[in-house]
Amino acid sequence: MEIADRLTDVGGVVGVCLGGSRARGTHRPDSDFDLGLYYRPPLDTAALRLLASELTGESTEVTEPGGWGPWVDGGAWLTVDGCRVDWIYRDVDRVHRIWEECRAGRFEVGVQAGHPFGVYSPAYVGEVAVGRVLADPGGELRALQQKTRCYRDSCRKPRRSRRG
């Protein structure tokens, strides 16, 4: 995807991952494109605003990190060539920390506007595990994805024995 490649040229962006129904293959023709922008601060939001304007042909709101709250970090809602494209920020170092917490059996439920039941921290890891990496110049997202797709035996659901 050309947009993903252009996004990785923006300062701070480590990689781009397709999420949601399009990553799972359950999308409809009118489904949006959810692009996770995995970044390491500082994120060059001025460059993101410029890119958003180029892609949409108009001035578009692009938030600073934290602009949408503590868990849904920020981003932008765009319409590109008639398609809805959402940019959703994810601080890649936070995702790594949450992965380590999950591996240790710890998680948290964060308060986030628009999410009445909160945001469960393992969802960050799940996004990487089931997403489709579109651009990853340094290989960091693919490496994290590989780790998150493998569970320790002690975390797997026990198999039922087949007794006759």
C-alpha positions, 0 to 999 in steps of 0.5 A, a space after each residue: 500500500 503506497 500510503 503505508 510506505 509514505 507513512 514510514 517516511 514520517 519521522 518517528 513512524 516505525 511501521 504500519 499495520 492494517 487492522 480491523 475487518 480488512 486485516 481479518 478478511 471479514 470486510 465489506 465493500 464499504 468498510 474502512 481501512 484501519 492503519 495502525 501507525 506504530 511510532 517512537 517519540 517524537 512523532 512528526 505530526 506536522 509531516 503527518 498533517 501535510 501527508 493527510 492534506 496531500 492524500 485527501 486534497 483538503 485540510 484534515 485534523 491530525 492529532 498529537 499523540 494522546 489527542 484522543 486519550 490515554 489508550 486510543 492514542 490519537 490519529 486521523 480520520 481521512 477519506 482518500 479516493 472515496 475510501 475511509 482510512 483511519 490512522 490510529 497511533 500506537 507507541 511501539 515501546 508501550 506495546 512492547 511493555 504491555 507484551 511483557 506484562 501480558 507474558 507475566 500474567 498482568 494486564 490492566 483495563 484503562 479508561 477511555 472515552 467512547 469505550 464504556 467497558 474500558 480498553 483491555 491492555 492485551 488488545 494492543 498485543 492482539 492488534 499486532 498479532 492479528 494485523 497485517 504488516 504493510 510497511 516495516 523498514 526495520 523489521 520491528 513490527 514483524 519481529 513483535 508479531 512473530 513473538 505475539 503469535 506464539 504462546 507459552 505452553 502454560 498459557 494455552 487452553 488445556 486439551 480435553 482428554 478423549 476417554 472412551 
